[in-house]
Amino acid sequence: TTLNTVQITNNGTIGLSATGGSTTLNTVQITNNGTIGLSAQMGADVTMRRCTVGRNARGGLELQDARFTIENTFVLDNGSGSSAFGGVWIGAAGAGSTFSNNTLARNRAAAVAGGVVCTASFSLVNSIVTSNTGAGPQIDMRCANDSSYVGDTANLNAADDHLTTGSTCCLDLGRSGADVPADDFDGDARPCPA
């Protein structure tokens, strides 16, 4: 299944559930759903590029026993002070899974990291994880930081959540490689200068 430039919004429970099979999402908005934005489980193979996952009541992306490629995606304002997770839950990532060039901000959780929880070692590549709240740091200690920024000093534009020029902590940083996209959410070359 491939979805291009659609909105998945205001569902009473999960915005989109992928169980088994292959799902590709390009420039899809998954917002304001009653529980989780996207739940991928039971061998699902999910690709997300240039998507926005925001304001889902119980968490943004639940990636459990799934293979996934998440690139150039915004995960914003998901979860609450009573949520099991906030931005992203990565459990038993399938072989070849990648998470790169993403922005996670203002997600909230109760008893775990508000940004990203990894149930086993997993690398977050060239991503920005900022201003998330929960128990402890913004990312779980099993999440490996590979050229990502994790902290509270990234200044995001209030209108579109892109970095402002004052974000010297992470502007034009990151690494190149065959395993990361050569551009960003807007199609601009990354890192810059490339």
PyMOL CGO cylinders between C-alpha atoms (Angstrom):
from pymol import cmd
from pymol.cgo import CYLINDER

trace = [
    CYLINDER, 0.00, 0.00, 0.00, 1.31, 3.47, -0.89, 0.3, 1, 1, 1, 1, 1, 1,
    CYLINDER, 1.31, 3.47, -0.89, -0.21, 6.72, 0.39, 0.3, 1, 1, 1, 1, 1, 1,
    CYLINDER, -0.21, 6.72, 0.39, 0.91, 10.06, -1.05, 0.3, 1, 1, 1, 1, 1, 1,
    CYLINDER, 0.91, 10.06, -1.05, 0.03, 13.50, 0.31, 0.3, 1, 1, 1, 1, 1, 1,
    CYLINDER, 0.03, 13.50, 0.31, -2.96, 12.53, 2.43, 0.3, 1, 1, 1, 1, 1, 1,
    CYLINDER, -2.96, 12.53, 2.43, -4.15, 13.38, 5.94, 0.3, 1, 1, 1, 1, 1, 1,
    CYLINDER, -4.15, 13.38, 5.94, -4.95, 10.74, 8.53, 0.3, 1, 1, 1, 1, 1, 1,
    CYLINDER, -4.95, 10.74, 8.53, -6.60, 12.73, 11.27, 0.3, 1, 1, 1, 1, 1, 1,
    CYLINDER, -6.60, 12.73, 11.27, -9.19, 12.81, 14.06, 0.3, 1, 1, 1, 1, 1, 1,
    CYLINDER, -9.19, 12.81, 14.06, -9.65, 9.04, 14.40, 0.3, 1, 1, 1, 1, 1, 1,
    CYLINDER, -9.65, 9.04, 14.40, -10.95, 7.95, 17.78, 0.3, 1, 1, 1, 1, 1, 1,
    CYLINDER, -10.95, 7.95, 17.78, -8.12, 5.44, 18.27, 0.3, 1, 1, 1, 1, 1, 1,
    CYLINDER, -8.12, 5.44, 18.27, -5.04, 4.68, 16.11, 0.3, 1, 1, 1, 1, 1, 1,
    CYLINDER, -5.04, 4.68, 16.11, -4.49, 6.86, 13.06, 0.3, 1, 1, 1, 1, 1, 1,
    CYLINDER, -4.49, 6.86, 13.06, -2.97, 4.08, 10.95, 0.3, 1, 1, 1, 1, 1, 1,
    CYLINDER, -2.97, 4.08, 10.95, -2.26, 0.46, 11.85, 0.3, 1, 1, 1, 1, 1, 1,
    CYLINDER, -2.26, 0.46, 11.85, 0.16, -1.61, 9.75, 0.3, 1, 1, 1, 1, 1, 1,
    CYLINDER, 0.16, -1.61, 9.75, 0.35, -5.31, 10.56, 0.3, 1, 1, 1, 1, 1, 1,
    CYLINDER, 0.35, -5.31, 10.56, 2.39, -7.38, 8.16, 0.3, 1, 1, 1, 1, 1, 1,
    CYLINDER, 2.39, -7.38, 8.16, 2.73, -6.36, 4.52, 0.3, 1, 1, 1, 1, 1, 1,
    CYLINDER, 2.73, -6.36, 4.52, 4.37, -3.26, 3.07, 0.3, 1, 1, 1, 1, 1, 1,
    CYLINDER, 4.37, -3.26, 3.07, 3.23, 0.33, 3.61, 0.3, 1, 1, 1, 1, 1, 1,
    CYLINDER, 3.23, 0.33, 3.61, 4.83, 3.44, 2.08, 0.3, 1, 1, 1, 1, 1, 1,
    CYLINDER, 4.83, 3.44, 2.08, 3.87, 6.94, 3.22, 0.3, 1, 1, 1, 1, 1, 1,
    CYLINDER, 3.87, 6.94, 3.22, 5.09, 10.04, 1.34, 0.3, 1, 1, 1, 1, 1, 1,
    CYLINDER, 5.09, 10.04, 1.34, 4.24, 13.54, 2.64, 0.3, 1, 1, 1, 1, 1, 1,
    CYLINDER, 4.24, 13.54, 2.64, 1.45, 12.12, 4.80, 0.3, 1, 1, 1, 1, 1, 1,
    CYLINDER, 1.45, 12.12, 4.80, 0.14, 13.97, 7.88, 0.3, 1, 1, 1, 1, 1, 1,
    CYLINDER, 0.14, 13.97, 7.88, -0.93, 11.77, 10.80, 0.3, 1, 1, 1, 1, 1, 1,
    CYLINDER, -0.93, 11.77, 10.80, -2.43, 14.12, 13.38, 0.3, 1, 1, 1, 1, 1, 1,
    CYLINDER, -2.43, 14.12, 13.38, -4.92, 14.51, 16.22, 0.3, 1, 1, 1, 1, 1, 1,
    CYLINDER, -4.92, 14.51, 16.22, -5.76, 10.83, 16.63, 0.3, 1, 1, 1, 1, 1, 1,
    CYLINDER, -5.76, 10.83, 16.63, -7.23, 9.45, 19.86, 0.3, 1, 1, 1, 1, 1, 1,
    CYLINDER, -7.23, 9.45, 19.86, -4.38, 7.08, 20.74, 0.3, 1, 1, 1, 1, 1, 1,
    CYLINDER, -4.38, 7.08, 20.74, -1.30, 6.44, 18.55, 0.3, 1, 1, 1, 1, 1, 1,
    CYLINDER, -1.30, 6.44, 18.55, -0.47, 8.08, 15.23, 0.3, 1, 1, 1, 1, 1, 1,
    CYLINDER, -0.47, 8.08, 15.23, 1.03, 5.02, 13.50, 0.3, 1, 1, 1, 1, 1, 1,
    CYLINDER, 1.03, 5.02, 13.50, 1.35, 1.52, 14.88, 0.3, 1, 1, 1, 1, 1, 1,
    CYLINDER, 1.35, 1.52, 14.88, 3.52, -0.88, 12.83, 0.3, 1, 1, 1, 1, 1, 1,
    CYLINDER, 3.52, -0.88, 12.83, 3.68, -4.43, 14.18, 0.3, 1, 1, 1, 1, 1, 1,
    CYLINDER, 3.68, -4.43, 14.18, 3.88, -8.15, 13.41, 0.3, 1, 1, 1, 1, 1, 1,
    CYLINDER, 3.88, -8.15, 13.41, 6.39, -8.05, 10.56, 0.3, 1, 1, 1, 1, 1, 1,
    CYLINDER, 6.39, -8.05, 10.56, 5.13, -4.87, 8.90, 0.3, 1, 1, 1, 1, 1, 1,
    CYLINDER, 5.13, -4.87, 8.90, 7.52, -3.13, 6.51, 0.3, 1, 1, 1, 1, 1, 1,
    CYLINDER, 7.52, -3.13, 6.51, 6.93, 0.63, 6.73, 0.3, 1, 1, 1, 1, 1, 1,
    CYLINDER, 6.93, 0.63, 6.73, 8.61, 3.46, 4.81, 0.3, 1, 1, 1, 1, 1, 1,
    CYLINDER, 8.61, 3.46, 4.81, 7.89, 7.09, 5.80, 0.3, 1, 1, 1, 1, 1, 1,
    CYLINDER, 7.89, 7.09, 5.80, 9.37, 10.04, 3.91, 0.3, 1, 1, 1, 1, 1, 1,
    CYLINDER, 9.37, 10.04, 3.91, 8.63, 13.71, 4.55, 0.3, 1, 1, 1, 1, 1, 1,
    CYLINDER, 8.63, 13.71, 4.55, 5.71, 12.98, 6.86, 0.3, 1, 1, 1, 1, 1, 1,
    CYLINDER, 5.71, 12.98, 6.86, 4.35, 14.82, 9.90, 0.3, 1, 1, 1, 1, 1, 1,
    CYLINDER, 4.35, 14.82, 9.90, 3.15, 12.90, 12.95, 0.3, 1, 1, 1, 1, 1, 1,
    CYLINDER, 3.15, 12.90, 12.95, 1.69, 15.27, 15.50, 0.3, 1, 1, 1, 1, 1, 1,
    CYLINDER, 1.69, 15.27, 15.50, -0.70, 15.79, 18.40, 0.3, 1, 1, 1, 1, 1, 1,
    CYLINDER, -0.70, 15.79, 18.40, -1.67, 12.13, 18.77, 0.3, 1, 1, 1, 1, 1, 1,
    CYLINDER, -1.67, 12.13, 18.77, -2.97, 11.60, 22.30, 0.3, 1, 1, 1, 1, 1, 1,
    CYLINDER, -2.97, 11.60, 22.30, -1.00, 8.50, 23.37, 0.3, 1, 1, 1, 1, 1, 1,
    CYLINDER, -1.00, 8.50, 23.37, 2.14, 8.67, 21.19, 0.3, 1, 1, 1, 1, 1, 1,
    CYLINDER, 2.14, 8.67, 21.19, 3.47, 9.25, 17.69, 0.3, 1, 1, 1, 1, 1, 1,
    CYLINDER, 3.47, 9.25, 17.69, 5.09, 6.14, 16.15, 0.3, 1, 1, 1, 1, 1, 1,
    CYLINDER, 5.09, 6.14, 16.15, 4.91, 2.66, 17.64, 0.3, 1, 1, 1, 1, 1, 1,
    CYLINDER, 4.91, 2.66, 17.64, 7.38, 0.45, 15.74, 0.3, 1, 1, 1, 1, 1, 1,
    CYLINDER, 7.38, 0.45, 15.74, 7.18, -3.03, 17.27, 0.3, 1, 1, 1, 1, 1, 1,
    CYLINDER, 7.18, -3.03, 17.27, 8.48, -6.17, 15.53, 0.3, 1, 1, 1, 1, 1, 1,
    CYLINDER, 8.48, -6.17, 15.53, 8.58, -4.25, 12.24, 0.3, 1, 1, 1, 1, 1, 1,
    CYLINDER, 8.58, -4.25, 12.24, 11.11, -3.24, 9.61, 0.3, 1, 1, 1, 1, 1, 1,
    CYLINDER, 11.11, -3.24, 9.61, 11.07, 0.48, 8.91, 0.3, 1, 1, 1, 1, 1, 1,
    CYLINDER, 11.07, 0.48, 8.91, 12.68, 3.37, 7.07, 0.3, 1, 1, 1, 1, 1, 1,
    CYLINDER, 12.68, 3.37, 7.07, 11.76, 6.71, 8.64, 0.3, 1, 1, 1, 1, 1, 1,
    CYLINDER, 11.76, 6.71, 8.64, 13.34, 9.71, 6.88, 0.3, 1, 1, 1, 1, 1, 1,
    CYLINDER, 13.34, 9.71, 6.88, 12.87, 13.48, 6.92, 0.3, 1, 1, 1, 1, 1, 1,
    CYLINDER, 12.87, 13.48, 6.92, 9.84, 13.21, 9.17, 0.3, 1, 1, 1, 1, 1, 1,
    CYLINDER, 9.84, 13.21, 9.17, 8.58, 15.54, 11.92, 0.3, 1, 1, 1, 1, 1, 1,
    CYLINDER, 8.58, 15.54, 11.92, 7.29, 13.89, 15.12, 0.3, 1, 1, 1, 1, 1, 1,
    CYLINDER, 7.29, 13.89, 15.12, 5.81, 16.68, 17.25, 0.3, 1, 1, 1, 1, 1, 1,
    CYLINDER, 5.81, 16.68, 17.25, 3.60, 17.22, 20.30, 0.3, 1, 1, 1, 1, 1, 1,
    CYLINDER, 3.60, 17.22, 20.30, 2.57, 13.58, 20.77, 0.3, 1, 1, 1, 1, 1, 1,
    CYLINDER, 2.57, 13.58, 20.77, 1.64, 11.90, 24.04, 0.3, 1, 1, 1, 1, 1, 1,
    CYLINDER, 1.64, 11.90, 24.04, 0.85, 13.30, 27.45, 0.3, 1, 1, 1, 1, 1, 1,
    CYLINDER, 0.85, 13.30, 27.45, 2.04, 13.10, 31.03, 0.3, 1, 1, 1, 1, 1, 1,
    CYLINDER, 2.04, 13.10, 31.03, 0.24, 9.76, 31.33, 0.3, 1, 1, 1, 1, 1, 1,
    CYLINDER, 0.24, 9.76, 31.33, 1.31, 8.18, 28.02, 0.3, 1, 1, 1, 1, 1, 1,
    CYLINDER, 1.31, 8.18, 28.02, 3.28, 4.93, 27.77, 0.3, 1, 1, 1, 1, 1, 1,
    CYLINDER, 3.28, 4.93, 27.77, 5.52, 6.75, 25.25, 0.3, 1, 1, 1, 1, 1, 1,
    CYLINDER, 5.52, 6.75, 25.25, 5.66, 10.14, 23.58, 0.3, 1, 1, 1, 1, 1, 1,
    CYLINDER, 5.66, 10.14, 23.58, 7.41, 10.52, 20.21, 0.3, 1, 1, 1, 1, 1, 1,
    CYLINDER, 7.41, 10.52, 20.21, 8.66, 7.11, 19.05, 0.3, 1, 1, 1, 1, 1, 1,
    CYLINDER, 8.66, 7.11, 19.05, 8.69, 3.58, 20.49, 0.3, 1, 1, 1, 1, 1, 1,
    CYLINDER, 8.69, 3.58, 20.49, 11.19, 1.26, 18.77, 0.3, 1, 1, 1, 1, 1, 1,
    CYLINDER, 11.19, 1.26, 18.77, 10.81, -2.35, 19.86, 0.3, 1, 1, 1, 1, 1, 1,
    CYLINDER, 10.81, -2.35, 19.86, 12.54, -5.25, 18.09, 0.3, 1, 1, 1, 1, 1, 1,
    CYLINDER, 12.54, -5.25, 18.09, 13.45, -3.34, 14.91, 0.3, 1, 1, 1, 1, 1, 1,
    CYLINDER, 13.45, -3.34, 14.91, 13.60, -5.55, 11.83, 0.3, 1, 1, 1, 1, 1, 1,
    CYLINDER, 13.60, -5.55, 11.83, 16.90, -6.07, 10.01, 0.3, 1, 1, 1, 1, 1, 1,
    CYLINDER, 16.90, -6.07, 10.01, 17.85, -3.08, 7.87, 0.3, 1, 1, 1, 1, 1, 1,
    CYLINDER, 17.85, -3.08, 7.87, 15.63, -0.60, 9.74, 0.3, 1, 1, 1, 1, 1, 1,
    CYLINDER, 15.63, -0.60, 9.74, 16.76, 3.05, 9.62, 0.3, 1, 1, 1, 1, 1, 1,
    CYLINDER, 16.76, 3.05, 9.62, 15.74, 6.28, 11.36, 0.3, 1, 1, 1, 1, 1, 1,
    CYLINDER, 15.74, 6.28, 11.36, 17.45, 9.33, 9.85, 0.3, 1, 1, 1, 1, 1, 1,
    CYLINDER, 17.45, 9.33, 9.85, 17.12, 13.09, 9.28, 0.3, 1, 1, 1, 1, 1, 1,
    CYLINDER, 17.12, 13.09, 9.28, 14.07, 13.38, 11.54, 0.3, 1, 1, 1, 1, 1, 1,
    CYLINDER, 14.07, 13.38, 11.54, 12.94, 16.07, 14.01, 0.3, 1, 1, 1, 1, 1, 1,
    CYLINDER, 12.94, 16.07, 14.01, 11.29, 15.11, 17.30, 0.3, 1, 1, 1, 1, 1, 1,
    CYLINDER, 11.29, 15.11, 17.30, 10.07, 17.92, 19.56, 0.3, 1, 1, 1, 1, 1, 1,
    CYLINDER, 10.07, 17.92, 19.56, 7.71, 18.55, 22.46, 0.3, 1, 1, 1, 1, 1, 1,
    CYLINDER, 7.71, 18.55, 22.46, 6.60, 14.93, 22.85, 0.3, 1, 1, 1, 1, 1, 1,
    CYLINDER, 6.60, 14.93, 22.85, 5.62, 13.77, 26.34, 0.3, 1, 1, 1, 1, 1, 1,
    CYLINDER, 5.62, 13.77, 26.34, 5.52, 10.48, 28.25, 0.3, 1, 1, 1, 1, 1, 1,
    CYLINDER, 5.52, 10.48, 28.25, 4.94, 9.33, 31.80, 0.3, 1, 1, 1, 1, 1, 1,
    CYLINDER, 4.94, 9.33, 31.80, 7.58, 6.83, 32.93, 0.3, 1, 1, 1, 1, 1, 1,
    CYLINDER, 7.58, 6.83, 32.93, 9.99, 6.67, 29.96, 0.3, 1, 1, 1, 1, 1, 1,
    CYLINDER, 9.99, 6.67, 29.96, 11.99, 9.04, 27.74, 0.3, 1, 1, 1, 1, 1, 1,
    CYLINDER, 11.99, 9.04, 27.74, 9.63, 11.49, 26.01, 0.3, 1, 1, 1, 1, 1, 1,
    CYLINDER, 9.63, 11.49, 26.01, 11.46, 11.57, 22.66, 0.3, 1, 1, 1, 1, 1, 1,
    CYLINDER, 11.46, 11.57, 22.66, 12.49, 8.02, 21.69, 0.3, 1, 1, 1, 1, 1, 1,
    CYLINDER, 12.49, 8.02, 21.69, 12.36, 4.70, 23.54, 0.3, 1, 1, 1, 1, 1, 1,
    CYLINDER, 12.36, 4.70, 23.54, 14.47, 1.82, 22.18, 0.3, 1, 1, 1, 1, 1, 1,
    CYLINDER, 14.47, 1.82, 22.18, 13.93, -1.62, 23.71, 0.3, 1, 1, 1, 1, 1, 1,
    CYLINDER, 13.93, -1.62, 23.71, 17.28, -2.76, 22.23, 0.3, 1, 1, 1, 1, 1, 1,
    CYLINDER, 17.28, -2.76, 22.23, 20.29, -0.96, 20.77, 0.3, 1, 1, 1, 1, 1, 1,
    CYLINDER, 20.29, -0.96, 20.77, 19.29, 1.13, 17.75, 0.3, 1, 1, 1, 1, 1, 1,
    CYLINDER, 19.29, 1.13, 17.75, 20.91, 4.15, 16.01, 0.3, 1, 1, 1, 1, 1, 1,
    CYLINDER, 20.91, 4.15, 16.01, 19.22, 7.51, 15.51, 0.3, 1, 1, 1, 1, 1, 1,
    CYLINDER, 19.22, 7.51, 15.51, 21.05, 9.13, 12.60, 0.3, 1, 1, 1, 1, 1, 1,
    CYLINDER, 21.05, 9.13, 12.60, 21.25, 12.86, 11.75, 0.3, 1, 1, 1, 1, 1, 1,
    CYLINDER, 21.25, 12.86, 11.75, 18.13, 13.61, 13.77, 0.3, 1, 1, 1, 1, 1, 1,
    CYLINDER, 18.13, 13.61, 13.77, 17.13, 16.44, 16.11, 0.3, 1, 1, 1, 1, 1, 1,
    CYLINDER, 17.13, 16.44, 16.11, 15.56, 15.43, 19.42, 0.3, 1, 1, 1, 1, 1, 1,
    CYLINDER, 15.56, 15.43, 19.42, 14.66, 18.51, 21.45, 0.3, 1, 1, 1, 1, 1, 1,
    CYLINDER, 14.66, 18.51, 21.45, 12.31, 19.72, 24.19, 0.3, 1, 1, 1, 1, 1, 1,
    CYLINDER, 12.31, 19.72, 24.19, 10.72, 16.32, 24.89, 0.3, 1, 1, 1, 1, 1, 1,
    CYLINDER, 10.72, 16.32, 24.89, 9.66, 15.49, 28.45, 0.3, 1, 1, 1, 1, 1, 1,
    CYLINDER, 9.66, 15.49, 28.45, 9.31, 12.25, 30.35, 0.3, 1, 1, 1, 1, 1, 1,
    CYLINDER, 9.31, 12.25, 30.35, 11.18, 10.23, 32.95, 0.3, 1, 1, 1, 1, 1, 1,
    CYLINDER, 11.18, 10.23, 32.95, 14.90, 10.75, 32.48, 0.3, 1, 1, 1, 1, 1, 1,
    CYLINDER, 14.90, 10.75, 32.48, 16.65, 11.92, 29.29, 0.3, 1, 1, 1, 1, 1, 1,
    CYLINDER, 16.65, 11.92, 29.29, 14.97, 12.66, 25.95, 0.3, 1, 1, 1, 1, 1, 1,
    CYLINDER, 14.97, 12.66, 25.95, 16.10, 9.35, 24.44, 0.3, 1, 1, 1, 1, 1, 1,
    CYLINDER, 16.10, 9.35, 24.44, 16.33, 5.95, 26.07, 0.3, 1, 1, 1, 1, 1, 1,
    CYLINDER, 16.33, 5.95, 26.07, 19.86, 4.81, 26.95, 0.3, 1, 1, 1, 1, 1, 1,
    CYLINDER, 19.86, 4.81, 26.95, 19.56, 1.96, 24.43, 0.3, 1, 1, 1, 1, 1, 1,
    CYLINDER, 19.56, 1.96, 24.43, 19.14, 4.46, 21.58, 0.3, 1, 1, 1, 1, 1, 1,
    CYLINDER, 19.14, 4.46, 21.58, 22.51, 5.20, 20.00, 0.3, 1, 1, 1, 1, 1, 1,
    CYLINDER, 22.51, 5.20, 20.00, 23.21, 8.77, 18.92, 0.3, 1, 1, 1, 1, 1, 1,
    CYLINDER, 23.21, 8.77, 18.92, 24.80, 8.72, 15.45, 0.3, 1, 1, 1, 1, 1, 1,
    CYLINDER, 24.80, 8.72, 15.45, 25.42, 12.36, 14.42, 0.3, 1, 1, 1, 1, 1, 1,
    CYLINDER, 25.42, 12.36, 14.42, 22.12, 13.44, 16.00, 0.3, 1, 1, 1, 1, 1, 1,
    CYLINDER, 22.12, 13.44, 16.00, 21.46, 16.39, 18.28, 0.3, 1, 1, 1, 1, 1, 1,
    CYLINDER, 21.46, 16.39, 18.28, 19.79, 15.57, 21.60, 0.3, 1, 1, 1, 1, 1, 1,
    CYLINDER, 19.79, 15.57, 21.60, 19.16, 18.50, 23.95, 0.3, 1, 1, 1, 1, 1, 1,
    CYLINDER, 19.16, 18.50, 23.95, 17.09, 21.58, 24.65, 0.3, 1, 1, 1, 1, 1, 1,
    CYLINDER, 17.09, 21.58, 24.65, 18.91, 24.30, 22.71, 0.3, 1, 1, 1, 1, 1, 1,
    CYLINDER, 18.91, 24.30, 22.71, 17.62, 23.66, 19.19, 0.3, 1, 1, 1, 1, 1, 1,
    CYLINDER, 17.62, 23.66, 19.19, 15.53, 26.69, 18.23, 0.3, 1, 1, 1, 1, 1, 1,
    CYLINDER, 15.53, 26.69, 18.23, 12.59, 25.68, 16.05, 0.3, 1, 1, 1, 1, 1, 1,
    CYLINDER, 12.59, 25.68, 16.05, 10.53, 28.15, 14.05, 0.3, 1, 1, 1, 1, 1, 1,
    CYLINDER, 10.53, 28.15, 14.05, 7.05, 28.34, 15.62, 0.3, 1, 1, 1, 1, 1, 1,
    CYLINDER, 7.05, 28.34, 15.62, 5.36, 28.36, 12.21, 0.3, 1, 1, 1, 1, 1, 1,
    CYLINDER, 5.36, 28.36, 12.21, 6.89, 25.24, 10.64, 0.3, 1, 1, 1, 1, 1, 1,
    CYLINDER, 6.89, 25.24, 10.64, 9.25, 23.62, 13.20, 0.3, 1, 1, 1, 1, 1, 1,
    CYLINDER, 9.25, 23.62, 13.20, 12.30, 24.08, 10.96, 0.3, 1, 1, 1, 1, 1, 1,
    CYLINDER, 12.30, 24.08, 10.96, 15.56, 25.14, 12.60, 0.3, 1, 1, 1, 1, 1, 1,
    CYLINDER, 15.56, 25.14, 12.60, 16.12, 28.85, 12.98, 0.3, 1, 1, 1, 1, 1, 1,
    CYLINDER, 16.12, 28.85, 12.98, 19.44, 30.50, 12.13, 0.3, 1, 1, 1, 1, 1, 1,
    CYLINDER, 19.44, 30.50, 12.13, 20.12, 30.69, 15.87, 0.3, 1, 1, 1, 1, 1, 1,
    CYLINDER, 20.12, 30.69, 15.87, 20.32, 26.90, 16.17, 0.3, 1, 1, 1, 1, 1, 1,
    CYLINDER, 20.32, 26.90, 16.17, 24.10, 26.67, 15.96, 0.3, 1, 1, 1, 1, 1, 1,
    CYLINDER, 24.10, 26.67, 15.96, 23.92, 23.38, 17.87, 0.3, 1, 1, 1, 1, 1, 1,
    CYLINDER, 23.92, 23.38, 17.87, 22.65, 21.55, 14.83, 0.3, 1, 1, 1, 1, 1, 1,
    CYLINDER, 22.65, 21.55, 14.83, 22.50, 23.69, 11.69, 0.3, 1, 1, 1, 1, 1, 1,
    CYLINDER, 22.50, 23.69, 11.69, 24.34, 22.05, 8.79, 0.3, 1, 1, 1, 1, 1, 1,
    CYLINDER, 24.34, 22.05, 8.79, 25.63, 19.21, 10.94, 0.3, 1, 1, 1, 1, 1, 1,
    CYLINDER, 25.63, 19.21, 10.94, 25.24, 15.50, 10.45, 0.3, 1, 1, 1, 1, 1, 1,
    CYLINDER, 25.24, 15.50, 10.45, 27.04, 13.04, 8.27, 0.3, 1, 1, 1, 1, 1, 1,
    CYLINDER, 27.04, 13.04, 8.27, 26.80, 11.80, 4.71, 0.3, 1, 1, 1, 1, 1, 1,
    CYLINDER, 26.80, 11.80, 4.71, 26.62, 8.19, 3.67, 0.3, 1, 1, 1, 1, 1, 1,
    CYLINDER, 26.62, 8.19, 3.67, 24.79, 5.59, 1.65, 0.3, 1, 1, 1, 1, 1, 1,
    CYLINDER, 24.79, 5.59, 1.65, 22.54, 4.89, 4.65, 0.3, 1, 1, 1, 1, 1, 1,
    CYLINDER, 22.54, 4.89, 4.65, 21.19, 8.46, 5.00, 0.3, 1, 1, 1, 1, 1, 1,
    CYLINDER, 21.19, 8.46, 5.00, 19.15, 10.67, 2.66, 0.3, 1, 1, 1, 1, 1, 1,
    CYLINDER, 19.15, 10.67, 2.66, 21.12, 13.26, 0.72, 0.3, 1, 1, 1, 1, 1, 1,
    CYLINDER, 21.12, 13.26, 0.72, 18.41, 15.89, 1.28, 0.3, 1, 1, 1, 1, 1, 1,
    CYLINDER, 18.41, 15.89, 1.28, 16.03, 17.15, 3.95, 0.3, 1, 1, 1, 1, 1, 1,
    CYLINDER, 16.03, 17.15, 3.95, 12.26, 17.60, 4.39, 0.3, 1, 1, 1, 1, 1, 1,
    CYLINDER, 12.26, 17.60, 4.39, 12.26, 20.45, 1.85, 0.3, 1, 1, 1, 1, 1, 1,
    CYLINDER, 12.26, 20.45, 1.85, 14.55, 18.71, -0.67, 0.3, 1, 1, 1, 1, 1, 1,
    CYLINDER, 14.55, 18.71, -0.67, 17.61, 20.79, 0.25, 0.3, 1, 1, 1, 1, 1, 1,
    CYLINDER, 17.61, 20.79, 0.25, 21.00, 19.01, 0.21, 0.3, 1, 1, 1, 1, 1, 1,
    CYLINDER, 21.00, 19.01, 0.21, 22.19, 17.71, 3.60, 0.3, 1, 1, 1, 1, 1, 1,
    CYLINDER, 22.19, 17.71, 3.60, 24.48, 18.05, 5.29, 0.3, 1, 1, 1, 1, 1, 1,
    CYLINDER, 24.48, 18.05, 5.29, 25.16, 21.54, 4.03, 0.3, 1, 1, 1, 1, 1, 1,
    CYLINDER, 25.16, 21.54, 4.03, 27.66, 22.08, 2.63, 0.3, 1, 1, 1, 1, 1, 1,
    CYLINDER, 27.66, 22.08, 2.63, 27.19, 18.60, 1.20, 0.3, 1, 1, 1, 1, 1, 1,
]
cmd.load_cgo(trace, "trace")
